[in-house]
Amino acid sequence: MPPERYLTRTQKHLVVELDQIMVAAGLDYWDILNRDSEHDEYRTVVLQVITRGIVRGQVVGQYTLIDEQLGSKICHYMFDNMKFMSLWRTKKFERFNYFILEKMSLLEKLAFVKDVYAVSRAIAADIESINAIRNALAHAFFPENLRAHRMKHGSAFRKLVGPHYKGVDIFTLQGFDRFLDDSGRVVQFLITDIRRKIGKRVATATPPPVRGP
């Protein structure tokens, strides 16, 4: 972190507020020794909860960014790359967002984008994996208990083995790094590298009027 003298007044305020937000959310791991407890096990649990909270937030955040980029690509196709600032002034675009785009799941948006744009199998598979781990973390406080994240060990019992991202526990540095690498690559592709398939264009010319009998 740069010395405080290099921060603007606004930046100093944001740093102070960020520390306060982390404390309010219980994510101030650096202050773990000041937690009121006589048991080391308590601090272990607290540190584990903090780790899970940070990872969960990042997974949901990256998922949301990918969902937003997929939606943007659909809008670019449907409205022939018009600027969003101009589009939001029209009722047609507003209705499209409210009644169609907002109701589409991430995988439905992915299917649309794959039909219009050149998306490799690797990128599509990464998006599907990101969607799966996001659903596990967003819909269950203990995702280890979800059926998809339990593994049979013989016929007598089941052992908790998740939640995993591509075979690695998402709550470990290795699993989290793998997720960040994949999500970063997907976002980069959707922002700068994606290209329209040949022939997938929306006609913008006004159709000729229909003549009466």
N, C-alpha and C positions, 0 to 999 in steps of 0.2 A: 504493500500500500504506500502511495507517495506521502511525503511529509505533509502535515496539516496545512503548512503555510502555502502549499501549491494548490489547495482547494479553494474554490470560490465560496462566497457566503452561502449560496444555494446548495452547493455540494456538501458543505459542512453540516447544514441543516438536515440534508437527506441522510447523511451518515448517522447522525444522532437519532433521527427518526427510525432508521433501519435497525439500529441496535435495540431501540425500544420495542419495535414490532417483533423482533426475534425473542426478546424477553417475554412479551405478552403471549406469544405463541408457544412458549416453553422450549424454544430451539437454541437457547444460550448454553451450548455444551461447554464453552470455555469457562463457565462459572460453576461447573459440576461439583467442585469441592465445597462450595458454599450451600449446597442443597442440604436441608435439615434431614439428616439420616445417620444412624449409627451402624447401618448395615451396608457393606460393599455391594451386596446383591441388588439393592435398591438403585444404586448409581449405575450398575450394569444395565438394568432394565430401562432406566431413563435414557441412557446413551443409545440403546437399541431403538427406542421409540423415536428419538430425535432423528436418527439415521433414516428410519422408515418414513418419517414425515417429509424430510427433504427430498428423498428419492421419489416418493409418491407425487409430490408437487411438481417435480421436474418432468416426470412421465406424463402427467396430465397436461402440463404446459406444452410440451413438444407435440403431443397428440393434437391439441387444439390448433397449434400453428400449422400442422400438416393438413388438418381438416379445412382450415381457412384458405390455404393455398390451393387445395383441390377445388373448393368452391369458386375461387377466383378464376381458375382455368375454365370452369364451366361457364361462368359469366362472360369471359373473353370470347368463348366460342359462340354463345347464344346472342351476344350483342356486338359481335364483330370488332372486338378490341377497343371499344369506346372507353374513354376515361371514366373512372368511377365517380369522380366529382360531378361530372355532367349527368351520369346515369341516375344518381341518387335524387336528382331533381325531377325525375319522371315517375309517374305512377306505375307504369309498366314494369320498370326495374324493381320498384319497391314491392309490388305484388309478387313478382317472381321470387324475390328473396324471402318474403314472409310466408308465402303459401306453397312454395315448391322447395327451394334450396334448404330452408331451415328444417324441413321435414325429412330430408335425406340423411341416411346414416353415412358414416365415413366410407364404408365399403361400397355403398351405392354410388357415392361420388367417385370413388376409384374406378368402378365399372364404367361409368360415363366417360371419365377422362381417358381410360384405356381404349375406348372405342374411337376417340377423336384424336388423341395424341399418341406418339410413339413412346411407350413406357416399357422398359425392359422387365423381364421376369424377376430379376434380382430386386429391382426397386419395388415392384408390386409385392413381392414376398416380404420385403422389409416392412412395408406399410401394413400388411396383414399381421405381421408379428407385433408391431407397435400397437395396433388396434387391440390385439388379444391381451397384451400385458396391461394396457390402459384399462380395459374392461375389468380385469382381475383386481387391479388396485383401486379403481374408482367405485366398484360395487360391493366390495367386501372388506371389512376392517381387518379380518384375518384371511387373506386370500389363500393361505396354505390349506384352508379347509375346503376350498372349491374342488369339485370332482376332477376338473382338468389338471389340477396340480397335486394330485395324490397318485401314488404308485403302489401297485401290488407287490408285496414281498412274500411269495408263497400264498397259501389259501387261508392262513390263520389270521393275518392282520395286515393293516396298511400302514405305511410310514409316510410322514409328511416330507415332501421333497421340494416344495416350492415357496413362493412363485418363481419360476425360472424364465429367463429371457434367452432363447436359443441355447438352452442347456446349462445356463449359469444363473445362480441365485441373483436376482435383480438387486437385492439389498447388500451385495458385496461390491467392492470397488471394481472388480473384474466384470461383473454383470452390468453395473451401471455404466462403465466406460464403453462396453459393447453397445448398449442401448444408445448412448450419446453419439457414438460414431455413426451408427445406422441412421438415427433421426437427423443428424446434421447433414449426412449425405443425401437423404431424401429431400430435406428442405432446400438444399443447394440445387438439386436437380429441378425441383418444381419452380424455383425462382428464376434460374438462369439458363438451364440446359434443355428444358422440355421443348419439343417441337411438334407442330401440327402434322398429322398424317397427310399425305398427298391426296387431294380431292376432298378433304374434310373442310369445306368452306360453307359459310352461311351466305346465301344470296341476299344482297342489300338493295338491289335495284327494285324500283317500284313496279309491280306487275301492271301490264296494260289493262285498261278498263274493259269490263265485259260488255259487249254490245248487246242490246236488246233485240228481240225478234223484229 
